[in-house]
Amino acid sequence: MAMNNNLKLSKIDVSLCIVNWNTVHLTSQLIESIYNTVGNLSVEVFVVDNASVDGSVEYIENNYPEVIVIKNPKNVGYGKAHNQALRISRGRYKLILNSDVILLENALKNMVDFLDKNSDAGAIGPICLDKRGNIGYSYGNFPRPGLWILERLLGSLAPKFIKGPPLEAKPEINMSEKMEVDFIKGACLLIKKEVCEEIGLFDEDFFAYFEETDWCFRMKKGGIKRYLISDAKVIHITDASFGNVPDKAKKYFENSKKIYLEKHYGGSVALVFSWANEWANFRHKINKNLKKKNES
């Protein structure tokens, strides 16, 4: 199973970067899927461990000695951890991976082939399937701050005409070979080395969530196109790391929204959104308490 690559001498096609936080079995499953589907591509695999307590580091080092493991003494977040691997990676393409992804046959090869043949494309993503094989959330639409604010202020009273496209979206089943998208889900995102050099790596102000949205928005500003292709598929289990800490996940998500808005639309917009969000959370709390009172 060990790769037949002399990494010090060979040209690396793809650097695969995985961030692990207490998901040793999922990360192991992902590594197996990489080696089972990589074919003739020359690869290097990085696992950045964010201070796991489930024996992840020891297990990966003992079972996959060819994997480059970076050990963090604390959880530094998703984007910052990926940057640690990206800075020392040598592949002409970089693959960003969640630990809860499984690569399916030819997914990586077909993504690499697409980028090889399409000079206008800077990044590409696959179709994400759930555990049952159904099409899942695979890409997203850039946020529309005005609509976000109105929806938080008005809640269920918001008329349909002010509601923008969903942040995360599922591709049409009958999509063509390729589809240009706003942002690619960070669960599995392949990017050209020169794009990383041109726009920089992940913004480390984002601890979790919206780092890939910000990355792709910066690509858009630089005239770099992002695509989804139908002949590359992966399984994405979702919420493997943060599923057991929903309160923390919500906090990170809301904080990253504010960082994104302030960065791209200014502090005033971010502040108005924060007020609208506080109002929405207060309204939700009141409605929840009233519902409990009526049920008792």
ABEGO torsion letter per residue (X at the ends): XBBBBBAAABBBABBBBBBBBGAAAAAAAAAAAAAAAAEABBBBBBBBBBGBAAGAAAAAAAABAABBBBBBABBAEAAAAAAAAAAABABABBBBBBAABBBBBGAAAAAAAAAAABAABABBBBBBBBAAGBBBBABBBBBBAAAAAAAAAAEAABBAAABBBBABBBBBAABBABBBBABBBAABBBBBAAAAAAAEBBBAABABEGAAAAAAAAAAAAGBBBBBBAABBBBBAEGAAAAABAAAAAAAAAAAAAAAAAAAAEAAAAAAAAAAAAAAAAAAAAAAAAAAAAAX
